[in-house]
Amino acid sequence: MEFDLQELKSEWNLDPAYHQVNHGSFGAVPIVVQQVHSQWRERIQRNPVKFFARELKDEVANARAHVARFLGQEGDQIALIRNTTEGASTVMRGFPLESGDEVIVLNQEYGAVTKAVARACDAAGAKLVEINVDYLDTDEQVILKIIAGITKKTRMLVIDHITSATARTFPIYELSKVCKENSIVYVVDASHSPGTIDTDLDRLDADFWFGNLHKWVSAPLGVGVLRVAPRWQEVLRPLIVSWRDDEPYPFPWDMLGTVDPTSWLSAPSAIEFFSKIGWERVRKANHQRMMYGRELVMKELGVSFEQIRVDFLPLGVVPILNMAGGRDGSAAVQAKIAEEYKVEVPISFIADKYYLRISGMLYNTPQDYEALALAVRKTFN
């Protein structure tokens, strides 16, 4: 067994003592992008005053424009942020919720995002409404459950494009239509979308959309994107007030004070790394890897295809039926698998169910997933 593009494993310098099948959590940066990252840092340190005082503004604008083109946008349609947790906090802290408003989230939303919604609701006297959907619910079932939860007080819907805990997609375009029909503000958490799914952001027309580039674009840590619809650009402000605060969107986001901007500036090199290979080929190769590993684990756990979803993604889950301990138990088993069997793989606990999530990236080999299957056999059987 050999995967397509398996020769590109050498483009990463991951610890060979471990089998890394958890690219989806924190990513991993190719060597060539690490080198670009280092060059930016060296350039800054040669003359910090020159760089920050006279060069940074244009360099950040150039990087933002490059990222925007990758997302099918113009440079002034997006803002660079550090990650989607910051994006969610920015939206929820800055949006004018009022007492009595209701904000809908799904039970599968990423925990930090739900916490940001909860804090904003508490501050405004609004209500967080959590709707329970199942991992195996069809898109039509999800839409109907959301519609059933809408009331006259519903002000906002916050939805994942790709869930973190269960690695499934939600029908974001159809839900955009539902929100418009009901005058509901639409927020899309696209943490896993850049690099995995091409999204027509203009057609989607979410009020707020945020995504990460450190995951499936393999940019350095600290590269996220926040898209604010024109109708909200004069309302929403960055969490950090800077010298550029009186400028129009997205320029206030370009200035965070004296911080290390090199992850932003290195992001174009990560995009270029995969673009040279071909994004469609990369996605197919990553999906191939994930499915190989997933099927091995399904066999070990006795899970059938009727018990999973198959989305064209580089990450997928396998339900774990014989497990207990909640979130702390999941973390403990995850650590045990890492330290005893040298396999890095996440175990999520959501809606009282457990899932083992498997990622595929170009550096993965069949041996990574065979080691995972063996670890699963020894841990759960």
C-alpha positions as CSV (number, residue, x, y, z in Angstrom):
1,M,0.0,0.0,0.0
2,E,1.3,3.4,-1.0
3,F,-0.5,6.8,-0.9
4,D,-0.4,9.4,-3.6
5,L,2.3,12.0,-2.9
6,Q,3.8,9.9,-0.2
7,E,7.2,11.1,-1.2
8,L,6.3,14.5,0.2
9,K,6.6,13.2,3.8
10,S,10.2,14.6,3.8
11,E,8.7,18.1,3.4
12,W,7.9,18.0,7.2
13,N,10.3,17.5,10.1
14,L,8.0,15.9,12.6
15,D,9.3,13.8,15.4
16,P,9.8,10.3,13.8
17,A,9.2,8.6,17.2
18,Y,5.5,9.5,16.9
19,H,2.7,8.7,14.4
20,Q,1.0,12.0,13.8
21,V,-2.7,11.4,12.8
22,N,-4.0,14.6,14.4
23,H,-3.2,17.3,11.8
24,G,-6.7,18.8,12.4
25,S,-6.0,20.2,15.8
26,F,-2.9,22.3,15.4
27,G,-1.6,21.6,11.9
28,A,2.1,21.1,11.1
29,V,4.2,23.5,9.0
30,P,6.2,22.3,6.0
31,I,10.0,22.9,6.2
32,V,10.0,25.4,3.4
33,V,7.3,27.5,5.1
34,Q,9.3,27.3,8.4
35,Q,12.2,28.7,6.5
36,V,10.2,31.6,5.1
37,H,8.9,32.2,8.6
38,S,12.5,32.4,9.9
39,Q,13.5,34.8,7.1
40,W,10.8,37.2,8.1
41,R,12.0,37.1,11.7
42,E,15.6,37.7,10.7
43,R,14.5,40.6,8.5
44,I,12.7,42.3,11.4
45,Q,15.6,41.9,13.7
46,R,18.1,43.5,11.3
47,N,16.2,46.8,11.7
48,P,13.1,46.6,13.8
49,V,12.4,50.3,13.6
50,K,12.6,50.4,9.8
51,F,10.3,47.3,9.6
52,F,7.6,48.3,12.0
53,A,7.6,52.1,11.3
54,R,8.0,52.0,7.5
55,E,7.5,48.6,6.0
56,L,4.9,46.6,8.1
57,K,1.8,48.3,6.8
58,D,2.5,47.4,3.2
59,E,3.7,43.9,3.9
60,V,0.6,43.0,6.0
61,A,-1.6,44.4,3.2
62,N,0.2,42.3,0.6
63,A,-0.2,39.1,2.7
64,R,-3.8,39.9,3.4
65,A,-4.4,40.4,-0.4
66,H,-2.7,37.0,-1.1
67,V,-4.9,35.2,1.4
68,A,-8.0,37.0,0.1
69,R,-7.3,35.8,-3.4
70,F,-6.9,32.2,-2.1
71,L,-10.4,32.6,-0.6
72,G,-11.9,34.2,-3.7
73,Q,-12.0,37.6,-2.2
74,E,-10.6,41.1,-2.7
75,G,-7.9,42.2,-0.2
76,D,-10.3,44.6,1.6
77,Q,-13.0,42.0,2.1
78,I,-11.2,40.1,4.8
79,A,-9.3,40.9,8.0
80,L,-6.3,38.9,9.3
81,I,-6.7,37.6,12.9
82,R,-4.8,35.0,14.9
83,N,-7.4,32.2,15.0
84,T,-11.1,31.5,14.9
85,T,-11.3,31.7,18.7
86,E,-10.3,35.3,18.3
87,G,-12.8,35.6,15.5
88,A,-15.7,34.3,17.6
89,S,-14.7,36.5,20.5
90,T,-14.5,39.6,18.3
91,V,-17.9,39.0,16.8
92,M,-19.6,38.2,20.1
93,R,-18.0,41.1,22.0
94,G,-18.7,43.6,19.3
95,F,-22.2,42.6,18.1
96,P,-25.0,44.7,19.6
97,L,-27.1,42.0,21.2
98,E,-30.0,43.3,23.3
99,S,-31.9,42.0,26.3
100,G,-34.4,39.3,25.3
101,D,-32.5,38.3,22.1
102,E,-31.9,34.6,21.5
103,V,-28.8,33.2,19.9
104,I,-29.0,29.6,18.4
105,V,-26.0,27.3,18.6
106,L,-25.8,23.6,17.9
107,N,-24.6,21.1,20.6
108,Q,-21.7,20.2,18.3
109,E,-20.3,23.7,18.1
110,Y,-16.7,24.1,19.3
111,G,-16.6,24.7,23.0
112,A,-14.6,28.0,23.0
113,V,-17.1,29.4,20.5
114,T,-20.1,28.4,22.5
115,K,-18.4,30.0,25.6
116,A,-18.0,33.2,23.7
117,V,-21.6,33.2,22.7
118,A,-22.6,32.5,26.3
119,R,-20.5,35.3,27.7
120,A,-22.0,37.8,25.2
121,C,-25.6,36.6,26.0
122,D,-24.9,37.0,29.8
123,A,-23.6,40.5,29.3
124,A,-26.6,41.6,27.2
125,G,-29.4,39.8,29.0
126,A,-29.9,37.6,25.9
127,K,-30.5,33.8,25.8
128,L,-28.3,31.1,24.4
129,V,-30.5,28.4,22.8
130,E,-28.6,25.1,22.2
131,I,-30.2,22.8,19.6
132,N,-29.3,19.1,19.8
133,V,-28.4,17.5,16.5
134,D,-26.9,14.0,16.1
135,Y,-23.7,13.2,14.2
136,L,-25.7,11.1,11.8
137,D,-28.6,13.6,11.2
138,T,-29.0,14.4,7.5
139,D,-28.7,18.0,6.3
140,E,-32.5,18.1,6.0
141,Q,-32.9,17.0,9.6
142,V,-30.5,19.6,10.8
143,I,-32.3,22.4,8.9
144,L,-35.7,21.3,10.3
145,K,-34.4,21.2,13.8
146,I,-32.9,24.7,13.5
147,I,-36.1,26.0,11.9
148,A,-38.1,24.5,14.8
149,G,-35.9,26.4,17.3
150,I,-36.5,29.8,15.7
151,T,-38.8,32.2,17.5
152,K,-39.6,35.9,17.1
153,K,-36.8,36.6,19.5
154,T,-34.1,34.7,17.5
155,R,-31.4,37.3,16.6
156,M,-28.5,35.1,15.5
157,L,-27.5,31.7,14.4
158,V,-23.9,30.4,15.0
159,I,-23.0,27.3,13.0
160,D,-20.0,25.2,12.1
161,H,-19.2,24.5,8.5
162,I,-17.1,21.5,9.6
163,T,-17.5,20.4,13.1
164,S,-14.4,19.8,15.2
165,A,-15.6,17.0,17.5
166,T,-17.4,14.9,14.8
167,A,-15.8,16.1,11.5
168,R,-19.1,16.5,9.7
169,T,-20.3,19.3,7.5
170,F,-23.4,21.4,7.9
171,P,-25.5,22.9,5.0
172,I,-24.2,26.4,5.3
173,Y,-25.7,27.8,2.0
174,E,-29.2,26.4,2.8
175,L,-29.0,27.9,6.3
176,S,-28.0,31.2,4.9
177,K,-31.3,31.3,3.1
178,V,-33.2,30.3,6.3
179,C,-31.5,33.2,8.1
180,K,-32.3,35.7,5.4
181,E,-35.9,34.6,5.3
182,N,-36.2,35.1,9.1
183,S,-34.0,38.2,9.4
184,I,-31.5,36.4,11.5
185,V,-27.8,37.3,11.8
186,Y,-25.7,34.5,10.4
187,V,-22.3,33.5,11.8
188,V,-20.3,30.7,10.2
189,D,-17.4,29.1,12.1
190,A,-15.2,27.8,9.3
191,S,-12.2,26.7,11.4
192,H,-11.5,23.6,9.2
193,S,-12.7,25.0,5.9
194,P,-9.8,26.8,4.3
195,G,-7.8,24.3,2.3
196,T,-10.5,21.6,2.5
197,I,-13.6,23.1,0.9
198,D,-13.8,26.0,-1.6
199,T,-16.5,28.3,-0.2
200,D,-18.1,31.0,-2.3
201,L,-18.1,33.7,0.4
202,D,-20.0,36.2,-1.7
203,R,-22.7,33.7,-2.4
204,L,-22.8,32.5,1.2
205,D,-23.1,36.2,2.3
206,A,-22.8,35.3,6.0
207,D,-22.8,38.3,8.3
208,F,-19.6,37.0,9.9
209,W,-17.3,34.2,8.8
210,F,-14.1,33.1,10.3
211,G,-11.6,30.4,9.4
212,N,-8.1,29.1,10.3
213,L,-5.0,28.8,8.0
214,H,-2.9,26.9,10.5
215,K,-4.9,23.7,10.0
216,W,-5.4,22.5,6.4
217,V,-3.3,25.3,4.8
218,S,-0.4,24.4,7.2
219,A,0.5,28.0,7.8
220,P,2.4,28.9,11.0
221,L,0.4,29.2,14.1
222,G,-1.5,32.5,14.5
223,V,-3.1,32.9,11.0
224,G,-6.9,33.3,10.9
225,V,-9.3,35.2,8.7
226,L,-12.4,37.2,9.7
227,R,-14.8,38.2,7.0
228,V,-17.3,40.9,8.0
229,A,-20.2,41.6,5.6
230,P,-20.3,45.3,4.4
231,R,-23.5,45.9,6.4
232,W,-21.6,45.3,9.7
233,Q,-18.2,46.8,8.9
234,E,-19.0,50.1,10.6
235,V,-20.4,48.3,13.7
236,L,-17.8,45.6,14.5
237,R,-14.5,46.7,15.9
238,P,-11.3,44.7,16.8
239,L,-10.8,43.6,20.3
240,I,-7.5,45.5,20.3
241,V,-7.7,49.3,19.9
242,S,-4.7,50.5,17.8
243,W,-3.5,53.7,16.1
244,R,-5.5,52.6,13.0
245,D,-8.8,52.3,14.9
246,D,-10.3,55.3,13.0
247,E,-9.7,53.7,9.6
248,P,-12.3,51.7,7.7
249,Y,-12.5,47.9,7.7
250,P,-10.2,45.9,7.5
251,F,-7.3,48.2,8.4
252,P,-7.8,48.4,12.2
253,W,-7.2,44.6,12.3
254,D,-3.8,45.0,10.6
255,M,-2.4,46.7,13.7
256,L,-2.3,44.9,17.0
257,G,0.5,46.9,18.6
258,T,4.0,45.6,18.7
259,V,3.5,41.9,18.1
260,D,5.2,39.3,15.9
261,P,3.5,39.5,12.5
262,T,5.6,36.9,10.8
263,S,2.9,34.1,10.8
264,W,0.7,36.4,8.8
265,L,3.5,37.3,6.4
266,S,4.4,33.6,5.9
267,A,0.9,32.5,5.1
268,P,1.3,33.1,1.3
269,S,4.2,30.7,1.2
270,A,2.0,27.9,2.8
271,I,-0.7,28.6,0.2
272,E,1.9,28.5,-2.5
273,F,3.3,25.2,-1.3
274,F,0.1,23.4,-1.9
275,S,-0.9,25.4,-5.0
276,K,2.2,24.1,-6.8
277,I,1.1,20.5,-6.1
278,G,-2.6,21.2,-6.9
279,W,-5.2,21.7,-4.3
280,E,-7.6,19.1,-5.7
281,R,-4.9,16.5,-5.8
282,V,-3.9,17.4,-2.2
283,R,-7.4,17.0,-1.0
284,K,-7.9,13.6,-2.7
285,A,-4.6,12.4,-1.2
286,N,-5.5,13.6,2.3
287,H,-9.0,12.0,2.0
288,Q,-7.4,8.7,0.9
289,R,-5.2,8.7,3.9
290,M,-8.0,9.4,6.3
291,M,-10.3,6.8,4.9
292,Y,-7.5,4.1,5.0
293,G,-6.9,4.8,8.7
294,R,-10.6,5.1,9.4
295,E,-11.5,1.8,7.9
296,L,-8.7,0.1,9.9
297,V,-10.1,1.6,13.1
298,M,-13.7,0.7,12.2
299,K,-12.7,-2.9,11.8
300,E,-11.0,-2.9,15.2
301,L,-14.0,-1.3,16.9
302,G,-16.7,-3.3,15.0
303,V,-18.2,-0.1,13.5
304,S,-20.1,-0.4,10.2
305,F,-20.5,2.2,7.4
306,E,-24.1,2.7,8.6
307,Q,-22.6,4.2,11.8
308,I,-20.5,6.9,10.1
309,R,-20.8,9.8,7.7
310,V,-18.4,10.0,4.7
311,D,-17.7,13.6,3.7
312,F,-15.0,14.5,1.2
313,L,-12.7,15.8,4.0
314,P,-9.2,15.1,5.3
315,L,-10.6,14.2,8.7
316,G,-13.3,11.8,9.9
317,V,-14.4,10.1,13.1
318,V,-15.2,6.6,14.3
319,P,-17.7,6.2,17.2
320,I,-16.3,4.5,20.3
321,L,-19.1,2.6,22.0
322,N,-17.3,1.0,25.0
323,M,-15.9,4.1,26.7
324,A,-16.8,6.2,29.8
325,G,-15.3,9.0,31.8
326,G,-16.5,12.1,30.0
327,R,-14.2,14.8,28.7
328,D,-11.5,14.0,31.3
329,G,-11.6,10.4,30.5
330,S,-11.2,11.1,26.8
331,A,-8.1,13.3,27.5
332,A,-6.6,10.5,29.7
333,V,-7.1,7.8,27.0
334,Q,-5.7,10.2,24.4
335,A,-2.6,10.8,26.5
336,K,-2.2,7.0,27.1
337,I,-2.3,6.2,23.4
338,A,0.2,8.9,22.7
339,E,2.7,7.9,25.4
340,E,2.3,4.1,25.3
341,Y,1.9,3.6,21.6
342,K,3.4,6.8,20.2
343,V,0.3,7.7,18.2
344,E,-1.2,11.3,18.4
345,V,-4.9,11.0,17.8
346,P,-7.8,13.0,19.5
347,I,-10.8,11.5,21.2
348,S,-13.8,13.8,21.5
349,F,-16.7,13.7,23.9
350,I,-19.8,15.4,22.8
351,A,-23.6,14.9,23.3
352,D,-22.7,12.0,25.7
353,K,-20.9,10.1,22.9
354,Y,-17.2,9.4,22.1
355,Y,-15.4,9.7,18.8
356,L,-11.9,9.0,17.7
357,R,-11.0,11.5,15.0
358,I,-8.5,10.6,12.3
359,S,-6.7,13.1,10.0
360,G,-4.9,12.7,6.7
361,M,-2.0,14.9,5.6
362,L,0.6,14.4,2.9
363,Y,3.2,13.4,5.5
364,N,1.2,10.4,6.6
365,T,2.1,6.8,5.6
366,P,0.2,3.6,5.9
367,Q,2.4,2.7,8.8
368,D,0.9,5.6,10.8
369,Y,-2.6,4.2,10.5
370,E,-1.5,0.7,11.1
371,A,0.1,1.8,14.3
372,L,-3.1,3.6,15.2
373,A,-5.2,0.4,14.6
374,L,-2.9,-1.5,16.8
375,A,-3.1,1.1,19.6
376,V,-6.9,1.0,19.3
377,R,-6.9,-2.8,19.5
378,K,-4.8,-2.8,22.7
379,T,-6.8,0.1,24.3
380,F,-10.4,-0.8,23.6
381,N,-10.5,-4.6,23.0
